[in-house]
């Protein structure tokens, strides 16, 4: 299934967005937009609204139109949805599904008990969502833990993929060859500046699975050139003692996704059939202490631009429950502030974002 000819059928409601939504607090600001927590007046349902000044779009129209075209077509249980688009003389407003359960790493750290089986279930949801994208001819190109958010605060909440600023519709242009993404998650063929395909997303899922099982990235170096060299060679290890208690099946799953040759790399279909996902080979031993300690050490919040400020959403919802929704400070940019533009503007020059520190 392809996006086809109706990529731009989404154009926009011209009624005043504030006739239908009550704007609350700012969740975060980006290079050319901000995201606001809002309440739909008719239903009292909370949403996130991405507010983009038209002046800021000059020269960047193709980036935002790409993101909207992608988001408008996507309807999947594990992908943040675009619900409505409004246009005023000065702004574009994207009404997005609000996910309020917080960030992946935060939830893992907060758990007292965390196992391979938990990681396997997370990866299965990601694979299901990315398979859906790939079947539609969409390549995400920037899959990473920071773009994975929990739908709600419930213990059994599903995981959601956000941030489509770098997504690409296959066949909508020439063969993909633009070097973009986030360093530690980028496939070797991207760094080699070779034409690439949806296989780059499968590599990134392998990297995410690796981190979920040990708490640190498979590739790390303070020097970007050395980091890229590791990735280009696909040089990574299952270091002792961090991997001593992890199953051979989990390691086999990662090895099949983190293949240097994209033609030998597992597809989402193949990965979903692997015993570590589809079978019962994922262990249920508690690995929380080791993994959470490594996450704290290797993924300092200050180093990352978040997909959105989930902390602010959670805080706001707690205030609503307490009946004090008008109290408390609004979110300050910098406190887990988001890259609300999905990286589309900053990445158009093919610059890479920072990478996590070494665990050593």
N, C-alpha and C positions, 0 to 999 in steps of 0.2 A: 504494500500500500504506500502510495507516495502522496506528498502534500499537494501535488498537482497545481492547477491554475488558480485556485482560490486563496492563495497565500495572503492576499490583501483584502479578503472579504470581511475582515474584522473592523473596518473603519466605522466608527466611533459614535457614541451618543453625544449630542451637542447640548443637551440639557445640563443645568448646573449640578455638578456632582454633590454639592453641599445641600441640595434639595432632598437628596436620598441618603446621605451619609453625614454623621456627626463626627468631625475630626477630633481626635483625642490628643495623644502625645506622639512626639517624633520618636520613631524606633531607631533611626540612624540616618546618616547623611553620606552621600557619595560624591564623586567628582562632578556629576551634573544632575543629580536628583536627590530626593529624600523620600523615605518611607514613613508613613504616618499610620498609627493605629486608629481605626475608625469603627463606628457602630452604625450598622444599617438601621435607619429610623423605623422602617416598617416591621422588621423582625427582631431588632435589638441584637443581631448577630455581629460579632466582631470580625473585621477583615483587616488586611494590610493594604494600603493604597500607595502605590509608587507615583510620586508627583514629579513630573519632568518639565522644566521650563523650556518652551520652544526655542528661545534664544540660545540655550545651551546645546540644542540639537544641530545647530548649523554646522554642516560638514560631517555630522555623525548620524545623519538620518538612516543610512543603510544599517548601522549597528542596531539601533533600537527597533527598526522595522523587522530586521531578522529575528530579534528576540521575540517580538510580538507575534510574528508569523508562526514561529515555532510553538510558543506557549498556547496560542489560540487553538491549535489542532490537538493538543495533548489532553487526554482524559484517562488518567490512571490512578489507582488507589494510592500509589506510593510516590506520586509526583505532584508538587504544589501547582494548583491550577490557576489560570487566569480567568476571572469570572466576567468582568465587564471592562470596557474602555470608554472613557469620557474625554472630550476635547473642548477646551475653552479657547478664547483668543490668545491666551498667553501660555497655557499648559496642556500637557497630555497627562491623563490619570489612568493608571492601570490598577484595577481592583483585583487583588490577589487573595486566594485562600490563606487564612491565618493559621500557621502552625505554632503551637504554644508550649510544646513539651521540652524545649531546650535542645542543646547541642549534644551530639553523639558522645564526645569525650567526657563531658560533664556528667552524663547519665552513667557511664561506665564507672567513673570515679566514685560516684555517689552510691553505687550498688555495694552491698556487702558480699555478694556472691555473684560470680561471673565465670562462665565456662566456654569451652570450645563450641558447645551446642548453641549457646547464646550468639556467639559470633557467626556460626553457620546460618542461623535463622536471619540475622541481619543481612548477611551477604546474599541469601536467597531472595530477600525482598528487593535488594539492589539489582540483582541479576534479572528478576522478573520485570522491573521497571525499565532497565536498559535494553532488554530484549524487545520490549514494546517500542521503545524509541527506534531501535535499529530496524525493526520490521516496518516502521513508517519512513525509513530513510533518513533518520535524524541521528547525528553523532553529537554527543554532549561535549566532548573535548576538554572538560575541566572537572572530572569527577575527583573528589577528595573528601575527607571527613568533614571539613568545614562547610561543605554543601549538603550535608546529611543532618536533618533535623527531625526530632520526634514530633508527631502530630499532636499529642496531648501529654498531660502529666501522668496518665494512667500507667500502671506498672507494665501492662501488655501493649502499650502504644506501638503503632506501626511507625516505621522510619519513612521519611519523605526526602526526595531529591529536589533541591532548589537551584536557582542561579543558572539561567540559560543564556547568559550574555555572550558565551563563546560557542554556542551550538551552531552546527552547520547542517544544512539540508543537502544530503548527497545528491549530486546531479543537478543542483540548482546553479552551479557555476562550473569552473574548471576543477580538475582533480585537486583535492585538498593537499596543500603543501606548506601553508603558513605555520611557522613555528610559534605555537601559543600553548598556554596551559600553565601549570604550577610545577616548578622544577622537579621535586621529588616524586611526582606522579606521572611525569611525561614519558611516553614510550620511546624506545631508542630510535625508531624511524623518524619521529618528529624532530629530535635533536640532530639527526643526520641530514635533515632537510630533504628527505625523500618523500615522494607522494605517499599518502597514508589513507587509511580507511577506518571503518568502525572498530577495527581490532585495537585501536588506541584506547578505547574505553575499557576493553577487557583487560589490557595491561594495568590500567589504573585500578580496576576492581581487585586485581591480584595484589597490588601494593596496599590497598585498603585492608584486604584480608590479612596480609602480613602484619600490619600495624595492630589490628584488632587482637592478634594472638600474642603479641609481645610488648606492645606499647611504644615501640620506636620504629623509625622508617628503615627500609632495607638499604637505602642509599643515603649517605650523610657525609658531608664535608663542609667546612667553613668556606672553602674555596670553590666557587661555582664551576670553574674549569675542571677541577678534579671530580666534583660531583657528576658533571655531565659525562666525564670519561667513564666513571663507574656504570652509569646508566647505559651508555653506548655499548659497553661490553657485557651488559646484563650481569654484572658482578655483585652477587649478594650471598649471604651465608645465613644458616640457621644456627646462630651462636649459642654456645653453652655459657651459662646455665639456663638462659632465658627460654630456650626451645627444648630443653631436656624432657619436659612433661607434656609436650605437644605431640599429637599422634602423627604417625607416618602418612596417614591419609590426608591430614590437613596440609602437610608439607607437599605432598604429591599434587594436591589441588592448586596450590600457589605456583608450583613449578610449571604446571600446564598453562597457567594464565600469564606468567612472567617469562614467556619464551621470547628470546631476542628476535627470532624470525616471525613476523606477523602471520605468515601462512601456516606456521606450525602451532600457533597460539590457539587455545580453546576459544570457541565462540560462546556467546551466552547460552545457546542451546546445549552445547556440550558440557559447559560448566554446571548447568542446572541438573544434568544427569549424573554428575560425579557422586560417588558414594558419600563424600563428606557433606554434600548438600541433600541429595535425594535418599540416601541410605541412613545407616545408624552408626557410622564410624566416628562421628564427632564425639569426643569424650565429654563427660559431665563432671570432671574434676574441677574444683574451684581454683582458678588462676588469677583471681581478682587482685591479690596483694602485689604480685609481681607486675602485672599489666598496668594497674593504676599508678604504681610508683613510677614506672617508665613514662607513662603519658604525662604525668606532672613534670617530669624532668625534661622531656623532649618537645612538648607542645605548649610553651608559655603563651598565655592568651595575648599578651602585648605584641607578640610577633605576627599575629594573624588578623586579617580583615575578615569579619564574620559574614555569613550569608545574610543574617539580619540579627538584630540585637534581641535574642530570645529572652535574655534576662529581663529586659524591660517589659516584654509581654507577660511573662510569668508574674512579675511584680504587680503589674496593672491588674491582672485577673485576680490576684490575691486581695488587692484593695477592693475590687468590686465585691468579692465574697464577704469582705468585712464591712461593706457599706460605706467605704471612705474613698470612693473613686476620685474625688476632687483633691485629695491630699497627696503629698509626696512630690519629690522632684521629678522633672521630666528627664529623659535619658540625655546624657551628655555624650557628644561624639568623642570617641576614644575609649569609652568603657565598653569594650566588646563591640565597637561601632562597626557598621556593616559596609561592605562594598556594594551598595545598593544598585550600582549600575551593572552588576554582573560581570565587571571587568571588561565590558565591551570597548569602552573608550581607551582605557589604559593599555589594553592588549592589542589594539590595532597597530601599534608600533612594534609588536612582538617582543615586548619586554617581559621578563619573567619576575614573578613575585618571590619574596624571601622564602627560605627553606628552614625547617626546624634545626635546632642545634643537635650536635652529637650527644648521645646518651653518656659518653665518657666524661 
